[in-house]
Amino acid sequence: MTTDTKDTALTGKALLAKVKELQHLSRREKAKACGYYTITKNNKPRVNLGDFLNAVIEAKGITLSPGGDKDGRGREPTYRVSVHKNGQIVIGSTYTEAMGLQPGDEFEIKLGYKHIHLIQIDEEDS
């Protein structure tokens, strides 16, 4: 059984300062000195290098989680829409921003069998 020491592990600016102070040590030694280790049932320390490196990355303000596609309300674009009661289909700003569309951009609508093609009209074609 391992005993967790996460409550004593350094985070944020304190972690970055300690890492800088210990720059002469190896990564494992730095991780242990910053509290990223557990004690095994044999009373031996086990360094949690992955947790340490993730904490350093997070302390530097870099996010690796895939939250960049969210629209600010916690939802991710699904590329599925449905027809509203008034017969309209709304594409949504997440998709238009991803395509770099601007207000006033025009499209030609071509209907197919169970599909709709939106073809952007270039300013040169007008």
N, C-alpha and C positions, 0 to 999 in steps of 0.2 A: 504494500500500500504506500502511496506517495502523499507527502504533505505539501500542500500548495503554499507558495509564498507570494502570490500575486498582490496581496494587500501591501507588501513592502517594496514592490517593484517600482522603480522610478518611471515617470512618464513626463511628457511635455518638455518644457524648457530645462527642468532639473535633469532629465535624462540626457539631453543634448550637451549640457554643461559637463556632466560626469563623463560622457563618452569622449569629449574633447580633452578633459583632464587625463583620461586613461589611454590616450592615443598610442602609447608605446606598448600596450598589451594586445594579445590576440583577441579575436572576436568572442571566443568562448569565455575568456577571462573577463572581458568587458561585460558580457551578459551576466555572468555570475556576480560581479561586483555591483551591478545595477539591480540585482534582485530577481533576475530571470532564471530561476532554478527551482527544483523541488528536491526534497530529501526522500530517498527510496526507503523501503523497509529494512534495508541493510545499512542504514545511516550513511549512505553515499549520495553526494549531490549529483543531480542530473540536470544539465544545462538545457534550457528551453530557447535555443538559438532562433528558431522561427518566430516565437513570440517577441523576442528581443528585437529582431530586425524589423518586424511589423511595427513595433512601438516606435522605433527610430524613424521609420518612414512616415508614420502618422504625426510624430512630433515635428517633422520638417514641413508638414502641411500638404503632403502628397496623398491623394486618395486613390486607392486602387480598386475600390468597389465599383461595380457597374451601375452607379446611380445617375450617370450623365444623360441617359435617354429619358429621364422622367420629366414630366411637364410642370413641376413645381407643386403639384397636388398629390404627389406620391403614386401617380399612375404612369405606366409605361405604354408607349404607342403599340397598338396591336395590329395595325393595318387592316382592320375590319370595321366596316360602318354598316348602319342599317338605315332604311328609308323611314323618315319621320312621318307622323300622321298627316302633315300638310304636303307630303310628296317630295320633300327636299332631302338631299343627301349632303351632309356636312363633312368636309374633309378634315378640318381642324388645323390650328396654327402649328402644332408640332411637326406636321408633315410639310406644310408650306415653308416653314423656316428651314427644315432640313434640305429642301430643294432650292433654297435661296430665292423664293418668289417674293415679289413686292406688290403692294396694293396697286391695282390697275393693270397687272399682267393679264393678258387675254389668252383664251384657249378656244380651239375648235372642238366641238363635241361630235364624235362619230359613234353611232350605235351599231352594235353587232348582236349576234345571237347570245343573249345572257352576259354581255359585257359592254362596257363603255370605255372608249378611248378618249383621253383628253390630250390634245396635241397643242403644245404651246405655240402661239403665233409670235414670231420674232418681229421686232420693230421694222426690220428691213423688208419683211414680206408685206407689210401694210400699205 
